[in-house]
Amino acid sequence: MKYTRSSLLFLALIVGLSFPGCRHTNKSESTGSALENKIQGIMFIEQAARGCMLEIELGKLAAVKADHPEVRDFGKSMAADQELILNSLKELSVTKGLKLPDSLSRQEQIQVEEMRQMENKYFEKLYLKMMLENSRKYIELYRGTSRSPDVLISDFGKKYLPILEKHLQKAFEVQQSIS
């Protein structure tokens, strides 16, 4: 009987030691998922902010450079909407303890400057083409937030997705109207 009792104690000790190991693995996995979700949130906020800043600059440029009033009005509207979204992103970034980029990347600055130097008719066509492409890209980015376990990120994406969809539709309409 003593042998069986020792065996049971040893078995209990082994089983007891293995349980904390299992808990550690689960904690490690959940920590990994939490870290991955945090990184995805940071990446979303940065990509969205950069997109807003670029579209604000290009919208302001379109408002003064475009020949067609439809393109000028669209540029003004884009700049205003993107400023609204950017301000909300700033609030979200503060809540998340993040710092948004405060300027365009060097590549984006060069792109804006090149567009500033273009003839107006080429500028308008390129601007509208870019707004169609960017709108599609950012719609997908914002749609992706709906799967985020981070409620703040998910709610942000859902709130502003309709504005981006409106941009896509309007860019298409303006492009059709000046063609």
Contact map, one row per residue, 1 for C-alpha under 8 A:
11111000000000000000000000000000000000000000000000000000000000000000000000000000000000000000000000000000000000000000000000000000000000000000000000000000000000000000000000000000000
11111100000000000000000000000000000000000000000000000000000000000000000000000000000000000000000000000000000000000000000000000000000000000000000000000000000000000000000000000000000
11111110000000000000000000000000000000000000000000000000000000000000000000000000000000000000000000000000000000000000000000000000000000000000000000000000000000000000000000000000000
11111111000000000000000000000000000000000000000000000000000000000000000000000000000000000000000000000000000000000000000000000000000000000000000000000000000000000000000000000000000
11111111100000000000000000000000000000000000000000000000000000000000000000000000000000000000000000000000000000000000000000000000000000000000000000000000000000000000000000000000000
01111111110000000000000000000000000000000000000000000000000000000000000000000000000000000000000000000000000000000000000000000000000000000000000000000000000000000000000000000000000
00111111111000000000000000000000000000000000000000000000000000000000000000000000000000000000000000000000000000000000000000000000000000000000000000000000000000000000000000000000000
00011111111100000000000000000000000000000000000000000000000000000000000000000000000000000000000000000000000000000000000000000000000000000000000000000000000000000000000000000000000
00001111111110000000000000000000000000000000000000000000000000000000000000000000000000000000000000000000000000000000000000000000000000000000000000000000000000000000000000000000000
00000111111111000000000000000000000000000000000000000000000000000000000000000000000000000000000000000000000000000000000000000000000000000000000000000000000000000000000000000000000
00000011111111100000000000000000000000000000000000000000000000000000000000000000000000000000000000000000000000000000000000000000000000000000000000000000000000000000000000000000000
00000001111111110000000000000000000000000000000000000000000000000000000000000000000000000000000000000000000000000000000000000000000000000000000000000000000000000000000000000000000
00000000111111111000000000000000000000000000000000000000000000000000000000000000000000000000000000000000000000000000000000000000000000000000000000000000000000000000000000000000000
00000000011111111100000000000000000000000000000000000000000000000000000000000000000000000000000000000000000000000000000000000000000000000000000000000000000000000000000000000000000
00000000001111111110000000000000000000000000000000000000000000000000000000000000000000000000000000000000000000000000000000000000000000000000000000000000000000000000000000000000000
00000000000111111111000000000000000000000000000000000000000000000000000000000000000000000000000000000000000000000000000000000000000000000000000000000000000000000000000000000000000
00000000000011111111100000000000000000000000000000000000000000000000000000000000000000000000000000000000000000000000000000000000000000000000000000000000000000000000000000000000000
00000000000001111111110000000000000000000000000000000000000000000000000000000000000000000000000000000000000000000000000000000000000000000000000000000000000000000000000000000000000
00000000000000111111111000000000000000000000000000000000000000000000000000000000000000000000000000000000000000000000000000000000000000000000000000000000000000000000000000000000000
00000000000000011111111100000000000000000000000000000000000000000000000000000000000000000000000000000000000000000000000000000000000000000000000000000000000000000000000000000000000
00000000000000001111111110000000000000000000000000000000000000000000000000000000000000000000000000000000000000000000000000000000000000000000000000000000000000000000000000000000000
00000000000000000111111111000000000000000000000000000000000000000000000000000000000000000000000000000000000000000000000000000000000000000000000000000000000000000000000000000000000
00000000000000000011111111100000000000000000000000000000000000000000000000000000000000000000000000000000000000000000000000000000000000000000000000000000000000000000000000000000000
00000000000000000001111111110000000000000000000000000000000000000000000000000000000000000000000000000000000000000000000000000000000000000000000000000000000000000000000000000000000
00000000000000000000111111111000000000000000000000000000000000000000000000000000000000000000000000000000000000000000000000000000000000000000000000000000000000000000000000000000000
00000000000000000000011111111100000000000000000000000000000000000000000000000000000000000000000000000000000000000000000000000000000000000000000000000000000000000000000000000000000
00000000000000000000001111111110000000000000000000000000000000000000000000000000000000000000000000000000000000000000000000000000000000000000000000000000000000000000000000000000000
00000000000000000000000111111111000000000000000000000000000000000000000000000000000000000000000000000000000000000000000000000000000000000000000000000000000000000000000000000000000
00000000000000000000000011111111100000000000000000000000000000000000000000000000000000000000000000000000000000000000000000000000000000000000000000000000000000000000000000000000000
00000000000000000000000001111111110000000000000000000000000000000000000000000000000000000000000000000000000000000000000000000000000000000000000000000000000000000000000000000000000
00000000000000000000000000111111111000000000000000000000000000000000000000000000000000000000000000000000000000000000000000000000000000000000000000000000000000000000000000000000000
00000000000000000000000000011111111100000000000000000000000000000000000000000000000000000000000000000000000000000000000000000000000000000000000000000000000000000000000000000000000
00000000000000000000000000001111111110000000000000000000000000000000000000000000000000000000000000000000000000000000000000000000000000000000000000000000000000000000000000000000000
00000000000000000000000000000111111111000000000000000000000000000000000000000000000000000000000000000000000000000000000000000000000000000000000000000000000000000000000000000000000
00000000000000000000000000000011111111100000000000000000000000000000000000000000000000000000000000000000000000000000000000000000000000000000000000000000000000000000000000000000000
00000000000000000000000000000001111111110000000000000000000000000000000000000000000000000000000000000000000000000000000000000000000000000000000000000000000000000000000000000000000
00000000000000000000000000000000111111111000000000000000000000000000000000000000000000000000000000000000000000000000000000000000000000000000000000011100000000000000000000000000000
00000000000000000000000000000000011111111100000000000000000000000000000000000000000000000000000000000000000000000000000000000000000000000000000000000000000000000000000000000000000
00000000000000000000000000000000001111111110000000000000000000000000000000000000000000000000000000000000000000000000000000000000000000000000000000000000000000000000000000000000000
00000000000000000000000000000000000111111111000000000000000000000000000000000000000000000000000000000000000000000000000000000000000000000000000000000000000000000000000000000000000
00000000000000000000000000000000000011111111100000000000000000000000000000000000000000000000000000000000000000000000000000000000000000000000000000000100100000000000000000000000000
00000000000000000000000000000000000001111111110000000000000000000000000000000000000000000000000001000000000000000000000000000000000000000000000000000000000000000000000000000000000
00000000000000000000000000000000000000111111111000000000000000000000000000000000000000000000000000000000000000000000000000000000000000000000000000000000000000000000000000000000000
00000000000000000000000000000000000000011111111100000000000000000000000000000000000000000000000000000000000000000000000000000000000000000000100000000000000000000000000000000000000
00000000000000000000000000000000000000001111111110000000000000000000000000000000000000001000100000010000000000000000000000000000000000000000000000000000000000000000000000000000000
00000000000000000000000000000000000000000111111111000000000000000000000000000000000000000000000000011000000000000000000000000000000000000000000000000000000000000000000000000000000
00000000000000000000000000000000000000000011111111100000000000000000000000000000000000000000000000000000000000000000000000000000000000000000000000000000000000000000000000000000000
00000000000000000000000000000000000000000001111111110000000000000000000000000000000000001000000000000000000000000000000000000000000000000100000000000000000000000000000000000000000
00000000000000000000000000000000000000000000111111111000000000000000000000000000000001001000000000011000000000000000000000000000000000000000000000000000000000000000000000000000000
00000000000000000000000000000000000000000000011111111100000000000000000000000000000000000000000000001001000000000000000000000000000000000000000000000000000000000000000000000000000
00000000000000000000000000000000000000000000001111111110000000000000000000000000000000000000000000000000000000000000000000000000000001000100000000000000000000000000000000000000000
00000000000000000000000000000000000000000000000111111111000000000000000000000000011011000000000000000000000000000000000000000000000000000000000000000000000000000000000000000000000
00000000000000000000000000000000000000000000000011111111100000000000000000000000011001000000000000000011000000000000000000000000000000000000000000000000000000000000000000000000000
00000000000000000000000000000000000000000000000001111111110000000000000000000000000000000000000000000001000100000000000000000000000000000000000000000000000000000000000000000000000
00000000000000000000000000000000000000000000000000111111111000000000000000000110010000000000000000000000000000000000000000000000001000000000000000000000000000000000000000000000000
00000000000000000000000000000000000000000000000000011111111100000000000000000111011000000000000000000000000000000000000000000000000000000000000000000000000000000000000000000000000
00000000000000000000000000000000000000000000000000001111111110000000000000000010000000000000000000000000000000010000000000000000000000000000000000000000000000000000000000000000000
00000000000000000000000000000000000000000000000000000111111111000000000000100010000000000000000000000000000000010000000000000010000000000000000000000000000000000000000000000000000
00000000000000000000000000000000000000000000000000000011111111100000000001111110000000000000000000000000000000000000000000000000000000000000000000000000000000000000000000000000000
00000000000000000000000000000000000000000000000000000001111111110000000000110010000000000000000000000000000000000000000000000000000000000000000000000000000000000000000000000000000
00000000000000000000000000000000000000000000000000000000111111111100000000100000000000000000000000000000000000000001000000000000000000000000000000000000000000000000000000000000000
00000000000000000000000000000000000000000000000000000000011111111100001101110000000000000000000000000000000000000000000000010010000000000000000000000000000000000000000000000000000
00000000000000000000000000000000000000000000000000000000001111111100001111110000000000000000000000000000000000000000000000000000000000000000000000000000000000000000000000000000000
00000000000000000000000000000000000000000000000000000000000111111100000100000000000000000000000000000000000000000000000000000000000000000000000000000000000000000000000000000000000
00000000000000000000000000000000000000000000000000000000000011111110000100000000000000000000000000000000000000000001000100000000000000000000000000000000000000000000000000000000000
00000000000000000000000000000000000000000000000000000000000011111111101100000000000000000000000000000000000000000000000110110000000000000000000000000000000000000000000000000000000
00000000000000000000000000000000000000000000000000000000000000001111101100000000000000000000000000000000000000000000000110010000000000000000000000000000000000000000000000000000000
00000000000000000000000000000000000000000000000000000000000000000111111100000000000000000000000000000000000000000000000000000000000000000000000000000000000000000000000000000000010
00000000000000000000000000000000000000000000000000000000000000000111111110000000000000000000000000000000000000000000000000000000000000000000000000000000000000000000000000000000000
00000000000000000000000000000000000000000000000000000000000000000001111111000000000000000000000000000000000000000000000000000000000000000000000000000000000000000000000000000100000
00000000000000000000000000000000000000000000000000000000000001100111111111100000000000000000000000000000000000000000000000010000000000000000000000000000000000000000000000000100000
00000000000000000000000000000000000000000000000000000000000001111111111111110000000000000000000000000000000000000000000000000000000000000000000000000000000000000000000000000000000
00000000000000000000000000000000000000000000000000000000000000100000111111111000000000000000000000000000000000000000000000000000000000000000000000000000000000000000000000000000000
00000000000000000000000000000000000000000000000000000000001001100000011111111100000000000000000000000000000000000000000000000000000000000000000000000000000000000000000001100100000
00000000000000000000000000000000000000000000000000000000011111100000001111111110000000000000000000000000000000000000000000000000000000000000000000000000000000000000000000000000000
00000000000000000000000000000000000000000000000000000000001101100000000111111111000000000000000000000000000000000000000000000000000000000000000000000000000000000000000000000000000
00000000000000000000000000000000000000000000000000000000001000000000000011111111100000000000000000000000000000000000000000000000000000000000000000000000000000000000000000000000000
00000000000000000000000000000000000000000000000000000011001000000000000001111111110000000000000000000000000000000000000000000000000000000000000000000000000000000000001000000000000
00000000000000000000000000000000000000000000000000000011111100000000000000111111111000000000000000000000000000000000000000000000000000000000000000000000000000000000000000000000000
00000000000000000000000000000000000000000000000000000001000000000000000000011111111100000000000000000000000000000000000000000000000000000000000000000000000000000000000000000000000
00000000000000000000000000000000000000000000000000000000000000000000000000001111111110000000000000000000000000000000000000000000000000000000000000000000000000000010000000000000000
00000000000000000000000000000000000000000000000000011011000000000000000000000111111111000000000000000000000000000000000000000000000000000000000000000000000000000000000000000000000
00000000000000000000000000000000000000000000000000011001000000000000000000000011111111100000000000000000000000000000000000000000000000000000000000000000000000000000000000000000000
00000000000000000000000000000000000000000000000000000000000000000000000000000001111111110000000000000000000000000000000000000000000000000000000000000000000000000000000000000000000
00000000000000000000000000000000000000000000000000010000000000000000000000000000111111111000000000000000000000000000000000000000000000000000000000000000000000010000000000000000000
00000000000000000000000000000000000000000000000010011000000000000000000000000000011111111100000000000000000000000000000000000000000000000000000000000000000000000000000000000000000
00000000000000000000000000000000000000000000000000000000000000000000000000000000001111111110000000000000000000000000000000000000000000000000000000000000000000000000000000000000000
00000000000000000000000000000000000000000000000000000000000000000000000000000000000111111111000000000000000000000000000000000000000000000000000000000000000000000000000000000000000
00000000000000000000000000000000000000000000100110000000000000000000000000000000000011111111100000000000000000000000000000000000000000000000000000000000000000000000000000000000000
00000000000000000000000000000000000000000000000000000000000000000000000000000000000001111111110000010000000000000000000000000000000000000000000000000000000000000000000000000000000
00000000000000000000000000000000000000000000000000000000000000000000000000000000000000111111111000000000000000000000000000000000000000000000000000000000000000000000000000000000000
00000000000000000000000000000000000000000000000000000000000000000000000000000000000000011111111100000000000000000000000000000000000000000000000000000001000000000000000000000000000
00000000000000000000000000000000000000000000100000000000000000000000000000000000000000001111111111110000000000000000000000000000000000000000000000000000000000000000000000000000000
00000000000000000000000000000000000000000000000000000000000000000000000000000000000000000111111111100000000000000000000000000000000000000000000000000000000000000000000000000000000
00000000000000000000000000000000000000000000000000000000000000000000000000000000000000000011111111000000000000000000000000000000000000000000000000000000000000000000000000000000000
00000000000000000000000000000000000000000000000000000000000000000000000000000000000000000001111111000000000000000000000000000000000000000000000000000000000000000000000000000000000
00000000000000000000000000000000000000000000000000000000000000000000000000000000000000000000111111100000000000000000000000000000000000000000000000000000000000000000000000000000000
00000000000000000000000000000000000000000100000000000000000000000000000000000000000000000000111111110000000000000000000000000000000000000000000000000000000000000000000000000000000
00000000000000000000000000000000000000000000000000000000000000000000000000000000000000000000110011111000000000000000000000000000000000000000000000000000000000000000000000000000000
00000000000000000000000000000000000000000000110010000000000000000000000000000000000000000100100001111100000000000000000000000000000000000000000000000000000000000000000000000000000
00000000000000000000000000000000000000000000010011000000000000000000000000000000000000000000000000111111000000000000000000000000000000000000000000000000000000000000000000000000000
00000000000000000000000000000000000000000000000000000000000000000000000000000000000000000000000000011111000000000000000000000000000000000000000000000000000000000000000000000000000
00000000000000000000000000000000000000000000000000001000000000000000000000000000000000000000000000001111100000000000000000000000000000000000000000000000000000000000000000000000000
00000000000000000000000000000000000000000000000001001100000000000000000000000000000000000000000000001111111110000000000000000000000000000000000000000000000000000000000000000000000
00000000000000000000000000000000000000000000000000000000000000000000000000000000000000000000000000000011111110000000000000000000000000000000000000000000000000000000000000000000000
00000000000000000000000000000000000000000000000000000000000000000000000000000000000000000000000000000001111111000000000000000000000000000000000000000000000000000000000000000000000
00000000000000000000000000000000000000000000000000000000000000000000000000000000000000000000000000000001111111100000000000000000000000000000000000000000000000000000000000000000000
00000000000000000000000000000000000000000000000000000100000000000000000000000000000000000000000000000001111111110000000000000000000000000000000000000000000000000000000000000000000
00000000000000000000000000000000000000000000000000000000000000000000000000000000000000000000000000000001111111111000000000000000000000000000000000000000000000000000000000000000000
00000000000000000000000000000000000000000000000000000000000000000000000000000000000000000000000000000000011111111100000000000000000000000000000000000000000000000000000000000000000
00000000000000000000000000000000000000000000000000000000000000000000000000000000000000000000000000000000001111111110000000000000000000000000000000000000000000000000000000000000000
00000000000000000000000000000000000000000000000000000000110000000000000000000000000000000000000000000000000111111111000000000000000000000000000000000000000000000000000000000000000
00000000000000000000000000000000000000000000000000000000000000000000000000000000000000000000000000000000000011111111100000000000000000000000000000000000000000000000000000000000000
00000000000000000000000000000000000000000000000000000000000000000000000000000000000000000000000000000000000001111111110000000000000000000000000000000000000000000000000000000000000
00000000000000000000000000000000000000000000000000000000000000000000000000000000000000000000000000000000000000111111110000100000000000000000000000000000000000000000000000000000000
00000000000000000000000000000000000000000000000000000000000010001000000000000000000000000000000000000000000000011111110000100000000000000000000000000000000000000000000000000000000
00000000000000000000000000000000000000000000000000000000000000000000000000000000000000000000000000000000000000001111111000000000000000000000000000000000000000000000000000000000000
00000000000000000000000000000000000000000000000000000000000000000000000000000000000000000000000000000000000000000111111101100000000000000000000000000000000000000000000000000000000
00000000000000000000000000000000000000000000000000000000000000000000000000000000000000000000000000000000000000000000111111100000000000000000000000000000000000000000000000000000000
00000000000000000000000000000000000000000000000000000000000000001110000000000000000000000000000000000000000000000000011111110000000000000000000000000000000000000000000000000000000
00000000000000000000000000000000000000000000000000000000000000000110000000000000000000000000000000000000000000000000001111111000000000000000000000000000000000000000000000000000000
00000000000000000000000000000000000000000000000000000000000000000000000000000000000000000000000000000000000000000000011111111100000000000000000000000000000000000000000000000000000
00000000000000000000000000000000000000000000000000000000000000000100000000000000000000000000000000000000000000000011011111111110000000000000000000000000000000000000000000000000000
00000000000000000000000000000000000000000000000000000000000001000110001000000000000000000000000000000000000000000000000111111111000000000000000000000000000000000000000000000000000
00000000000000000000000000000000000000000000000000000000000000000000000000000000000000000000000000000000000000000000000011111111100000000000000000000000000000000000000000000010000
00000000000000000000000000000000000000000000000000000000000000000000000000000000000000000000000000000000000000000000000001111111110000000000000000000000000000000000000000000000000
00000000000000000000000000000000000000000000000000000000010001000000000000000000000000000000000000000000000000000000000000111111111000000000000000000000000000000000000000000000000
00000000000000000000000000000000000000000000000000000000000000000000000000000000000000000000000000000000000000000000000000011111111100000000000000000000000000000000000000110110000
00000000000000000000000000000000000000000000000000000000000000000000000000000000000000000000000000000000000000000000000000001111111110000000000000000000000000000000000000000000000
00000000000000000000000000000000000000000000000000000000000000000000000000000000000000000000000000000000000000000000000000000111111111000000000000000000000000000000000000000000000
00000000000000000000000000000000000000000000000000000010000000000000000000000000000000000000000000000000000000000000000000000011111111100000000000000000000000000000001100100000000
00000000000000000000000000000000000000000000000000000000000000000000000000000000000000000000000000000000000000000000000000000001111111110000000000000000000000000000000100110000000
00000000000000000000000000000000000000000000000000000000000000000000000000000000000000000000000000000000000000000000000000000000111111111000000000000000000000000000000000000000000
00000000000000000000000000000000000000000000000000100000000000000000000000000000000000000000000000000000000000000000000000000000011111111100000000000000000000000000000000000000000
00000000000000000000000000000000000000000000000000000000000000000000000000000000000000000000000000000000000000000000000000000000001111111110000000000000000000000001101100000000000
00000000000000000000000000000000000000000000000000000000000000000000000000000000000000000000000000000000000000000000000000000000000111111111000000000000000000000000000100000000000
00000000000000000000000000000000000000000000000000000000000000000000000000000000000000000000000000000000000000000000000000000000000011111111100000000000000000000000000000000000000
00000000000000000000000000000000000000000000000100100000000000000000000000000000000000000000000000000000000000000000000000000000000001111111110000000000000000000001000000000000000
00000000000000000000000000000000000000000000000000000000000000000000000000000000000000000000000000000000000000000000000000000000000000111111111000000000000000001001100000000000000
00000000000000000000000000000000000000000000000000000000000000000000000000000000000000000000000000000000000000000000000000000000000000011111111100000000000000000000000000000000000
00000000000000000000000000000000000000000001000000000000000000000000000000000000000000000000000000000000000000000000000000000000000000001111111110000000000000000000000000000000000
00000000000000000000000000000000000000000000000000000000000000000000000000000000000000000000000000000000000000000000000000000000000000000111111111000000000011011000000000000000000
00000000000000000000000000000000000000000000000000000000000000000000000000000000000000000000000000000000000000000000000000000000000000000011111111100000000011001000000000000000000
00000000000000000000000000000000000000000000000000000000000000000000000000000000000000000000000000000000000000000000000000000000000000000001111111110000000000000000000000000000000
00000000000000000000000000000000000000000000000000000000000000000000000000000000000000000000000000000000000000000000000000000000000000000000111111110000110011000000000000000000000
00000000000000000000000000000000000000000000000000000000000000000000000000000000000000000000000000000000000000000000000000000000000000000000011111110000011011000000000000000000000
00000000000000000000000000000000000000000000000000000000000000000000000000000000000000000000000000000000000000000000000000000000000000000000001111111000010000000000000000000000000
00000000000000000000000000000000000010000000000000000000000000000000000000000000000000000000000000000000000000000000000000000000000000000000000111111110110000000000000000000000000
00000000000000000000000000000000000010000000000000000000000000000000000000000000000000000000000000000000000000000000000000000000000000000000000000111110010000000000000000000000000
00000000000000000000000000000000000010001000000000000000000000000000000000000000000000000000000000000000000000000000000000000000000000000000000000011111110000000000000000000000000
00000000000000000000000000000000000000000000000000000000000000000000000000000000000000000000000000000000000000000000000000000000000000000000000000011111111000000000000000000000000
00000000000000000000000000000000000000000000000000000000000000000000000000000000000000000001000000000000000000000000000000000000000000000000000000000111111100000000000000000000000
00000000000000000000000000000000000000001000000000000000000000000000000000000000000000000000000000000000000000000000000000000000000000000000000010010111111110000000000000000000000
00000000000000000000000000000000000000000000000000000000000000000000000000000000000000000000000000000000000000000000000000000000000000000000000011111111111111000000000000000000000
00000000000000000000000000000000000000000000000000000000000000000000000000000000000000000000000000000000000000000000000000000000000000000000000001000011111111100000000000000000000
00000000000000000000000000000000000000000000000000000000000000000000000000000000000000000000000000000000000000000000000000000000000000000000000000000001111111110000000000000000000
00000000000000000000000000000000000000000000000000000000000000000000000000000000000000000000000000000000000000000000000000000000000000000000011011000000111111111000000000000000000
00000000000000000000000000000000000000000000000000000000000000000000000000000000000000000000000000000000000000000000000000000000000000000000011011000000011111111100000000000000000
00000000000000000000000000000000000000000000000000000000000000000000000000000000000000000000000000000000000000000000000000000000000000000000000000000000001111111100000000000000000
00000000000000000000000000000000000000000000000000000000000000000000000000000000000010000000000000000000000000000000000000000000000000000000010000000000000111111111000000000000000
00000000000000000000000000000000000000000000000000000000000000000000000000000000000000000000000000000000000000000000000000000000000000000010011000000000000011111111100000000000000
00000000000000000000000000000000000000000000000000000000000000000000000000000000000000000000000000000000000000000000000000000000000000000000000000000000000001111111110000000000000
00000000000000000000000000000000000000000000000000000000000000000000000000000000100000000000000000000000000000000000000000000000000000000000000000000000000000011111111000000000000
00000000000000000000000000000000000000000000000000000000000000000000000000000000000000000000000000000000000000000000000000000000000000100110000000000000000000011111111100000000000
00000000000000000000000000000000000000000000000000000000000000000000000000000000000000000000000000000000000000000000000000000000000000100010000000000000000000001111111110000000000
00000000000000000000000000000000000000000000000000000000000000000000000000000000000000000000000000000000000000000000000000000000000000000000000000000000000000000111111111000000000
00000000000000000000000000000000000000000000000000000000000000000000000000000100000000000000000000000000000000000000000000000000001000100000000000000000000000000011111111100000000
00000000000000000000000000000000000000000000000000000000000000000000000000000000000000000000000000000000000000000000000000000000001100110000000000000000000000000001111111110000000
00000000000000000000000000000000000000000000000000000000000000000000000000000000000000000000000000000000000000000000000000000000000000000000000000000000000000000000111111111000000
00000000000000000000000000000000000000000000000000000000000000000000000001000000000000000000000000000000000000000000000000000000000000000000000000000000000000000000011111111100000
00000000000000000000000000000000000000000000000000000000000000000000000001000000000000000000000000000000000000000000000000000001001100000000000000000000000000000000001111111110000
00000000000000000000000000000000000000000000000000000000000000000000000000000000000000000000000000000000000000000000000000000001000100000000000000000000000000000000000111111111000
00000000000000000000000000000000000000000000000000000000000000000000000000000000000000000000000000000000000000000000000000000000000000000000000000000000000000000000000011111111100
00000000000000000000000000000000000000000000000000000000000000000000011001000000000000000000000000000000000000000000000000000001000000000000000000000000000000000000000001111111110
00000000000000000000000000000000000000000000000000000000000000000000000000000000000000000000000000000000000000000000000000001001000000000000000000000000000000000000000000111111111
00000000000000000000000000000000000000000000000000000000000000000000000000000000000000000000000000000000000000000000000000000000000000000000000000000000000000000000000000011111111
00000000000000000000000000000000000000000000000000000000000000000000000000000000000000000000000000000000000000000000000000000000000000000000000000000000000000000000000000001111111
00000000000000000000000000000000000000000000000000000000000000000001000000000000000000000000000000000000000000000000000000000000000000000000000000000000000000000000000000000111111
00000000000000000000000000000000000000000000000000000000000000000000000000000000000000000000000000000000000000000000000000000000000000000000000000000000000000000000000000000011111
